Amino acid sequence: MRLELTLNGSRARWEAAPGATLLAVLRDEGLVAAKRGCETGDCGACTVLLDGQPVNSCVVAAARAHGHRVTTLEGLGDDPLMQRLQTALVEHAGVQCGYCSPGMLISLYHLLRECRDFGVAPGEHEIREALSGNLCRCTGYVKPVAAAAAVAAVLAAIPAAGAEAR
């Protein structure tokens, strides 16, 4: 089947087998940040944004992306908010093996972007809730939570953060 969508800000056309998952097609297209983990939607290693909302791409039919926007970690590499998150994860030792990191980054990016857009800073509870769909066996969650809280504090201190953090 032919799919037309917006992938990381650019129009894309894909051929996908009936029943193919979004994750399978992304990986076939050479986008490798979303990881194949549990394949049941439980670990979050495959998290991407579909129309701006985090989804587990291993359980989303590729056909669902037709006519929609898909954003992967590769598509956020130049985004200042994502760059801040990546730097904070490294500075807070929130990355070990790195397998879960792309999914965590997408989940945290979504949370921080939404909070910034509404002019609020997330607390620890909100950060942990955002990460609840991401399974990490190496770092646990203390350090990634601290990293996200540090970025949230910086964003909260910037007047008109929406313009600078984008």
N, C-alpha and C positions, 0 to 999 in steps of 0.2 A: 504494500500500500504506500502511496505517496503522502508525505506529511510536509506541510509548509508551516513554519513557525518563526519566531524571533528568538535567536540563540545568542545570548551574551550581547544583545544590542544590534545584531545584524540578522537580516533575513536569511533563512536557511531552508533548504529542501532536502528531505531525507526519503530514502526507501526503507521501509521497515516491514518485517514479516508480520503477518497477523498474529496477535498475541504477544509480540515482543514487548518487553518492559522499556520504560524510558531509560533506565540504567544501561541496559544492553545496547540500545541505540547510541547513547552518549559515548560509551566505551568504544563501540564500533567506529564512531566518528573521530576517535583519537582524544577524547576528553577523559582524562584519567584521574582527576581529583576525586570525583565521587567513587567510592570504593565498593566493591562487592563484598559484603559481610555475611549477614544472616540470611538474606534473600526472603525474609518474612516481614520486614518493616520494623523490626525490634531494636536494631543496634544503632541506626542513624548514620552509619558510615557513608551511605549513599545520598545524603540530604542535598537537595538542590532547591532553588526557588522556582515555583511555577506561578506565574502572574504575581510575583512578589511574596508568595507564601511558602514556607518550608514544607517540602514533601519528601517522603522516602521513595526515591526513584525506582527502587527495586520492586515496589508493589504498584506502581502507577503504569498503566498501559501507555505505550508510546503514542498510540492514537489519541490519547487525551491531550497531548501537547499540540495537536494540529490547531493552528490559528491562535496560539497562545505564546506567552513569553516564558522562556526557560533561561535561568541564570545559574551558571555553575561557578565554582570558586575561580576557575580560570578567567571568567568574565569580570571578576571583581578585583583583579590584581592591581589596577591603577586607582581604585577607589580609596580616597584618604581614610575613610572610616575602617575599611578592611586592612589597610596598611597599619593603622594604629592598633587594631586587634592583633594582627600577626606579631608586631613588635612586642606588645604587652604579653602575649603568650610566651614568647621567648624569654623576655626579661623576668617573668614570674615563674620560670621553669615549668610551664604548663604543657610542654610537649615532650614526650619520650619517644615511643616508637613512631608516632605520627599517623597511624592508620585511622584513628578517629578524628584527627585534627581538622580535616576539611569539613566534615559534618558539623563538628562543634563550631567552627568558624562561621559557617552559614547560619546556624541557629543563633549564635550570639550577634552576628551582623544584623539579622532580622530584628531581634529584640532591641538593640541599640538604635537602629535606624527608626523603628517605630516610636521608641521613647523620645528620641531627639525630635522627631516630627511633631510630637504632642507636647514637647517642652517639659518632659518629666525625666527624672533619672531613676533607673531601676534599682531596687534594693537587692540584697542577697537572695531573698525568697524568689523574686522575679527572675533573677539570673539562673538560679537552680531549676526553676520551672522551665525556662527556655532550654536548658540542657537535659531535661528529663528524658528526652527521646534519643539521647546519645550515650552509648555504652562505651566506657573507657576502662580498660583493665590495667593500665600502666600508672597513670598519674592520679587516678581518682578524680575528684572534682574541686578540691580546695584551691589548687593553683589556677586552674582555668577560671574559677569564680572570682578569685582575687584579680586576675588579669582583666576580666570584663568590668569589674567594679572600678578599677583604676581608669579604664577608658571612659566609663560613664562619668566619673568625677571630672575628668578633663573636659568632656563635652558639656557638662553642666556649668563649668566655669567660663565657657566661651560665649560671649554675647552673640546673638544671631547665629547660633551653632549650626543651624540648617545650611547656611550658605557655605561655611568653612568646611564642615565635616563631609560634604558631598564631594 
